[in-house]
Amino acid sequence: MSFSEIKKFLKIMQSKDDLKKKVLSCSTADDVALIAQSMGLNFSGDDLLRFNGQKVGKVTVRKVNHPGEYH
């Protein structure tokens, strides 16, 4: 688990509006982790979910529970 990598990512995200927009449009923690991995930062979606409630600068990581789909 790499909370230091998550903290780095969140600090970068705060200073780059285009990155912030990408992250806010993600549906899952795994999608956010893939963006970070493309930048050379190494954490998983599960790591990000475990970071729930933590604050870095002006950003607080929040897990959003989406209701399941019923067919």
N, CA, C and O atoms as CSV, one atom per row, in Angstrom:
chain,resi,resn,atom,element,x,y,z
A,1,MET,N,N,0.851,-1.164,0.000
A,1,MET,CA,C,0.000,0.000,0.000
A,1,MET,C,C,0.897,1.228,0.000
A,1,MET,O,O,1.839,1.317,0.787
A,2,SER,N,N,0.607,2.156,-0.869
A,2,SER,CA,C,1.507,3.281,-1.032
A,2,SER,C,C,0.791,4.621,-0.824
A,2,SER,O,O,0.459,5.318,-1.783
A,3,PHE,N,N,0.566,4.959,0.434
A,3,PHE,CA,C,-0.102,6.224,0.711
A,3,PHE,C,C,0.749,7.416,0.304
A,3,PHE,O,O,0.209,8.471,-0.032
A,4,SER,N,N,2.077,7.268,0.327
A,4,SER,CA,C,2.938,8.380,-0.092
A,4,SER,C,C,2.732,8.693,-1.576
A,4,SER,O,O,2.786,9.855,-1.978
A,5,GLU,N,N,2.499,7.674,-2.379
A,5,GLU,CA,C,2.237,7.880,-3.802
A,5,GLU,C,C,0.877,8.565,-4.012
A,5,GLU,O,O,0.733,9.415,-4.892
A,6,ILE,N,N,-0.105,8.191,-3.206
A,6,ILE,CA,C,-1.417,8.830,-3.288
A,6,ILE,C,C,-1.299,10.300,-2.912
A,6,ILE,O,O,-1.883,11.163,-3.569
A,7,LYS,N,N,-0.550,10.582,-1.864
A,7,LYS,CA,C,-0.361,11.973,-1.437
A,7,LYS,C,C,0.312,12.796,-2.536
A,7,LYS,O,O,-0.084,13.934,-2.786
A,8,LYS,N,N,1.314,12.236,-3.186
A,8,LYS,CA,C,1.976,12.934,-4.295
A,8,LYS,C,C,0.970,13.245,-5.406
A,8,LYS,O,O,0.920,14.361,-5.922
A,9,PHE,N,N,0.180,12.245,-5.759
A,9,PHE,CA,C,-0.810,12.406,-6.818
A,9,PHE,C,C,-1.811,13.510,-6.481
A,9,PHE,O,O,-2.122,14.349,-7.326
A,10,LEU,N,N,-2.310,13.506,-5.253
A,10,LEU,CA,C,-3.299,14.506,-4.855
A,10,LEU,C,C,-2.711,15.914,-4.847
A,10,LEU,O,O,-3.403,16.879,-5.170
A,11,LYS,N,N,-1.440,16.032,-4.479
A,11,LYS,CA,C,-0.781,17.350,-4.513
A,11,LYS,C,C,-0.662,17.846,-5.953
A,11,LYS,O,O,-0.893,19.022,-6.230
A,12,ILE,N,N,-0.302,16.953,-6.858
A,12,ILE,CA,C,-0.201,17.320,-8.277
A,12,ILE,C,C,-1.581,17.688,-8.807
A,12,ILE,O,O,-1.729,18.676,-9.527
A,13,MET,N,N,-2.582,16.903,-8.455
A,13,MET,CA,C,-3.935,17.129,-8.948
A,13,MET,C,C,-4.456,18.515,-8.557
A,13,MET,O,O,-5.175,19.148,-9.330
A,14,GLN,N,N,-4.099,18.980,-7.376
A,14,GLN,CA,C,-4.571,20.279,-6.909
A,14,GLN,C,C,-4.036,21.436,-7.747
A,14,GLN,O,O,-4.645,22.505,-7.799
A,15,SER,N,N,-2.907,21.222,-8.395
A,15,SER,CA,C,-2.299,22.315,-9.159
A,15,SER,C,C,-2.570,22.227,-10.657
A,15,SER,O,O,-2.167,23.112,-11.412
A,16,LYS,N,N,-3.254,21.159,-11.096
A,16,LYS,CA,C,-3.516,20.979,-12.528
A,16,LYS,C,C,-5.010,20.782,-12.769
A,16,LYS,O,O,-5.564,19.725,-12.464
A,17,ASP,N,N,-5.655,21.810,-13.319
A,17,ASP,CA,C,-7.103,21.751,-13.532
A,17,ASP,C,C,-7.531,20.638,-14.474
A,17,ASP,O,O,-8.571,20.014,-14.262
A,18,ASP,N,N,-6.732,20.377,-15.524
A,18,ASP,CA,C,-7.100,19.321,-16.467
A,18,ASP,C,C,-7.072,17.949,-15.795
A,18,ASP,O,O,-7.936,17.112,-16.057
A,19,LEU,N,N,-6.105,17.722,-14.950
A,19,LEU,CA,C,-6.019,16.453,-14.215
A,19,LEU,C,C,-7.185,16.333,-13.234
A,19,LEU,O,O,-7.776,15.263,-13.093
A,20,LYS,N,N,-7.506,17.417,-12.569
A,20,LYS,CA,C,-8.629,17.414,-11.626
A,20,LYS,C,C,-9.927,17.047,-12.339
A,20,LYS,O,O,-10.725,16.273,-11.810
A,21,LYS,N,N,-10.145,17.593,-13.530
A,21,LYS,CA,C,-11.352,17.277,-14.296
A,21,LYS,C,C,-11.396,15.800,-14.663
A,21,LYS,O,O,-12.449,15.168,-14.586
A,22,LYS,N,N,-10.239,15.245,-15.065
A,22,LYS,CA,C,-10.183,13.821,-15.403
A,22,LYS,C,C,-10.563,12.959,-14.204
A,22,LYS,O,O,-11.354,12.022,-14.314
A,23,VAL,N,N,-9.979,13.301,-13.053
A,23,VAL,CA,C,-10.220,12.513,-11.848
A,23,VAL,C,C,-11.686,12.598,-11.437
A,23,VAL,O,O,-12.291,11.588,-11.077
A,24,LEU,N,N,-12.253,13.789,-11.488
A,24,LEU,CA,C,-13.646,13.961,-11.084
A,24,LEU,C,C,-14.626,13.263,-12.029
A,24,LEU,O,O,-15.762,12.978,-11.652
A,25,SER,N,N,-14.182,12.991,-13.256
A,25,SER,CA,C,-15.054,12.293,-14.198
A,25,SER,C,C,-14.925,10.772,-14.107
A,25,SER,O,O,-15.664,10.054,-14.780
A,26,CYS,N,N,-14.013,10.275,-13.296
A,26,CYS,CA,C,-13.811,8.830,-13.150
A,26,CYS,C,C,-14.982,8.193,-12.403
A,26,CYS,O,O,-15.589,8.799,-11.520
A,27,SER,N,N,-15.273,6.965,-12.786
A,27,SER,CA,C,-16.357,6.217,-12.146
A,27,SER,C,C,-15.880,5.365,-10.988
A,27,SER,O,O,-16.635,5.100,-10.052
A,28,THR,N,N,-14.621,4.932,-11.048
A,28,THR,CA,C,-14.117,4.025,-10.017
A,28,THR,C,C,-12.749,4.459,-9.527
A,28,THR,O,O,-12.056,5.242,-10.176
A,29,ALA,N,N,-12.375,3.937,-8.373
A,29,ALA,CA,C,-11.045,4.186,-7.822
A,29,ALA,C,C,-9.978,3.598,-8.742
A,29,ALA,O,O,-8.882,4.148,-8.854
A,30,ASP,N,N,-10.296,2.485,-9.399
A,30,ASP,CA,C,-9.348,1.886,-10.337
A,30,ASP,C,C,-9.061,2.832,-11.505
A,30,ASP,O,O,-7.929,2.900,-11.984
A,31,ASP,N,N,-10.078,3.559,-11.963
A,31,ASP,CA,C,-9.878,4.532,-13.042
A,31,ASP,C,C,-8.914,5.632,-12.605
A,31,ASP,O,O,-8.052,6.051,-13.377
A,32,VAL,N,N,-9.059,6.090,-11.380
A,32,VAL,CA,C,-8.155,7.119,-10.847
A,32,VAL,C,C,-6.744,6.562,-10.748
A,32,VAL,O,O,-5.781,7.239,-11.107
A,33,ALA,N,N,-6.619,5.341,-10.266
A,33,ALA,CA,C,-5.302,4.712,-10.133
A,33,ALA,C,C,-4.619,4.563,-11.489
A,33,ALA,O,O,-3.403,4.730,-11.584
A,34,LEU,N,N,-5.375,4.255,-12.531
A,34,LEU,CA,C,-4.797,4.136,-13.876
A,34,LEU,C,C,-4.236,5.473,-14.358
A,34,LEU,O,O,-3.187,5.510,-15.000
A,35,ILE,N,N,-4.929,6.563,-14.053
A,35,ILE,CA,C,-4.413,7.887,-14.410
A,35,ILE,C,C,-3.090,8.129,-13.687
A,35,ILE,O,O,-2.115,8.578,-14.290
A,36,ALA,N,N,-3.068,7.831,-12.405
A,36,ALA,CA,C,-1.841,8.019,-11.621
A,36,ALA,C,C,-0.709,7.143,-12.150
A,36,ALA,O,O,0.435,7.591,-12.233
A,37,GLN,N,N,-1.020,5.905,-12.505
A,37,GLN,CA,C,0.003,4.996,-13.020
A,37,GLN,C,C,0.577,5.499,-14.336
A,37,GLN,O,O,1.758,5.295,-14.615
A,38,SER,N,N,-0.251,6.154,-15.148
A,38,SER,CA,C,0.251,6.717,-16.405
A,38,SER,C,C,1.210,7.874,-16.155
A,38,SER,O,O,1.961,8.270,-17.047
A,39,MET,N,N,1.183,8.414,-14.943
A,39,MET,CA,C,2.084,9.501,-14.551
A,39,MET,C,C,3.301,8.968,-13.798
A,39,MET,O,O,4.144,9.745,-13.352
A,40,GLY,N,N,3.394,7.649,-13.656
A,40,GLY,CA,C,4.537,7.049,-12.973
A,40,GLY,C,C,4.358,6.865,-11.476
A,40,GLY,O,O,5.316,6.549,-10.771
A,41,LEU,N,N,3.144,7.060,-10.986
A,41,LEU,CA,C,2.865,6.867,-9.564
A,41,LEU,C,C,2.206,5.510,-9.385
A,41,LEU,O,O,1.373,5.104,-10.195
A,42,ASN,N,N,2.580,4.814,-8.322
A,42,ASN,CA,C,2.168,3.429,-8.187
A,42,ASN,C,C,1.267,3.218,-6.974
A,42,ASN,O,O,1.735,3.097,-5.842
A,43,PHE,N,N,-0.043,3.178,-7.244
A,43,PHE,CA,C,-1.005,2.739,-6.239
A,43,PHE,C,C,-2.203,2.155,-6.965
A,43,PHE,O,O,-2.435,2.425,-8.143
A,44,SER,N,N,-2.951,1.354,-6.240
A,44,SER,CA,C,-4.112,0.687,-6.838
A,44,SER,C,C,-5.404,1.380,-6.408
A,44,SER,O,O,-5.404,2.236,-5.524
A,45,GLY,N,N,-6.484,0.997,-7.042
A,45,GLY,CA,C,-7.788,1.493,-6.633
A,45,GLY,C,C,-8.107,1.089,-5.208
A,45,GLY,O,O,-8.697,1.864,-4.456
A,46,ASP,N,N,-7.716,-0.134,-4.830
A,46,ASP,CA,C,-7.930,-0.595,-3.453
A,46,ASP,C,C,-7.164,0.270,-2.458
A,46,ASP,O,O,-7.675,0.594,-1.386
A,47,ASP,N,N,-5.927,0.646,-2.819
A,47,ASP,CA,C,-5.147,1.545,-1.957
A,47,ASP,C,C,-5.885,2.868,-1.771
A,47,ASP,O,O,-5.966,3.399,-0.663
A,48,LEU,N,N,-6.414,3.386,-2.861
A,48,LEU,CA,C,-7.130,4.651,-2.807
A,48,LEU,C,C,-8.379,4.532,-1.924
A,48,LEU,O,O,-8.683,5.449,-1.162
A,49,LEU,N,N,-9.091,3.430,-2.019
A,49,LEU,CA,C,-10.263,3.219,-1.166
A,49,LEU,C,C,-9.870,3.141,0.308
A,49,LEU,O,O,-10.614,3.604,1.172
A,50,ARG,N,N,-8.719,2.564,0.597
A,50,ARG,CA,C,-8.241,2.487,1.985
A,50,ARG,C,C,-7.835,3.866,2.515
A,50,ARG,O,O,-7.751,4.071,3.726
A,51,PHE,N,N,-7.586,4.804,1.605
A,51,PHE,CA,C,-7.195,6.172,1.957
A,51,PHE,C,C,-8.433,7.024,2.270
A,51,PHE,O,O,-8.304,8.212,2.564
A,52,ASN,N,N,-9.596,6.441,2.210
A,52,ASN,CA,C,-10.871,7.126,2.434
A,52,ASN,C,C,-10.838,7.947,3.727
A,52,ASN,O,O,-10.418,7.462,4.777
A,53,GLY,N,N,-11.287,9.196,3.625
A,53,GLY,CA,C,-11.355,10.073,4.785
A,53,GLY,C,C,-10.101,10.887,5.035
A,53,GLY,O,O,-10.115,11.819,5.839
A,54,GLN,N,N,-9.024,10.548,4.359
A,54,GLN,CA,C,-7.764,11.269,4.542
A,54,GLN,C,C,-7.774,12.562,3.735
A,54,GLN,O,O,-8.391,12.636,2.673
A,55,LYS,N,N,-7.084,13.580,4.249
A,55,LYS,CA,C,-7.039,14.876,3.582
A,55,LYS,C,C,-5.598,15.226,3.226
A,55,LYS,O,O,-4.678,15.042,4.024
A,56,VAL,N,N,-5.427,15.735,2.004
A,56,VAL,CA,C,-4.131,16.219,1.541
A,56,VAL,C,C,-4.386,17.606,0.950
A,56,VAL,O,O,-5.032,17.726,-0.090
A,57,GLY,N,N,-3.888,18.638,1.600
A,57,GLY,CA,C,-4.157,19.994,1.139
A,57,GLY,C,C,-5.651,20.266,1.203
A,57,GLY,O,O,-6.275,20.136,2.256
A,58,LYS,N,N,-6.215,20.646,0.060
A,58,LYS,CA,C,-7.643,20.964,-0.009
A,58,LYS,C,C,-8.496,19.777,-0.446
A,58,LYS,O,O,-9.707,19.914,-0.613
A,59,VAL,N,N,-7.876,18.618,-0.630
A,59,VAL,CA,C,-8.591,17.445,-1.135
A,59,VAL,C,C,-8.788,16.415,-0.026
A,59,VAL,O,O,-7.847,16.036,0.670
A,60,THR,N,N,-10.023,15.981,0.116
A,60,THR,CA,C,-10.339,14.879,1.024
A,60,THR,C,C,-10.851,13.731,0.174
A,60,THR,O,O,-11.771,13.901,-0.626
A,61,VAL,N,N,-10.255,12.567,0.350
A,61,VAL,CA,C,-10.668,11.386,-0.410
A,61,VAL,C,C,-11.935,10.837,0.228
A,61,VAL,O,O,-11.985,10.579,1.430
A,62,ARG,N,N,-12.956,10.664,-0.601
A,62,ARG,CA,C,-14.234,10.139,-0.130
A,62,ARG,C,C,-14.673,8.980,-1.016
A,62,ARG,O,O,-14.705,9.092,-2.242
A,63,LYS,N,N,-15.004,7.883,-0.382
A,63,LYS,CA,C,-15.566,6.748,-1.098
A,63,LYS,C,C,-17.050,7.021,-1.314
A,63,LYS,O,O,-17.768,7.359,-0.373
A,64,VAL,N,N,-17.506,6.875,-2.550
A,64,VAL,CA,C,-18.903,7.098,-2.881
A,64,VAL,C,C,-19.536,5.734,-3.143
A,64,VAL,O,O,-19.085,4.978,-4.003
A,65,ASN,N,N,-20.570,5.443,-2.397
A,65,ASN,CA,C,-21.285,4.181,-2.599
A,65,ASN,C,C,-22.397,4.409,-3.607
A,65,ASN,O,O,-23.327,5.176,-3.355
A,66,HIS,N,N,-22.299,3.746,-4.738
A,66,HIS,CA,C,-23.326,3.836,-5.768
A,66,HIS,C,C,-24.257,2.642,-5.623
A,66,HIS,O,O,-23.798,1.513,-5.450
A,67,PRO,N,N,-25.546,2.880,-5.692
A,67,PRO,CA,C,-26.459,1.732,-5.607
A,67,PRO,C,C,-26.264,0.789,-6.793
A,67,PRO,O,O,-25.976,1.234,-7.904
A,68,GLY,N,N,-26.415,-0.472,-6.562
A,68,GLY,CA,C,-26.247,-1.456,-7.622
A,68,GLY,C,C,-27.378,-1.380,-8.631
A,68,GLY,O,O,-28.457,-0.858,-8.350
A,69,GLU,N,N,-27.107,-1.905,-9.793
A,69,GLU,CA,C,-28.146,-1.954,-10.836
A,69,GLU,C,C,-28.919,-3.259,-10.682
A,69,GLU,O,O,-28.364,-4.306,-10.351
A,70,TYR,N,N,-30.194,-3.158,-10.930
A,70,TYR,CA,C,-31.042,-4.340,-10.861
A,70,TYR,C,C,-31.578,-4.640,-12.251
A,70,TYR,O,O,-32.036,-3.738,-12.953
A,71,HIS,N,N,-31.521,-5.891,-12.643
A,71,HIS,CA,C,-31.997,-6.291,-13.973
A,71,HIS,C,C,-33.186,-7.210,-13.832
A,71,HIS,O,O,-33.739,-7.662,-14.834
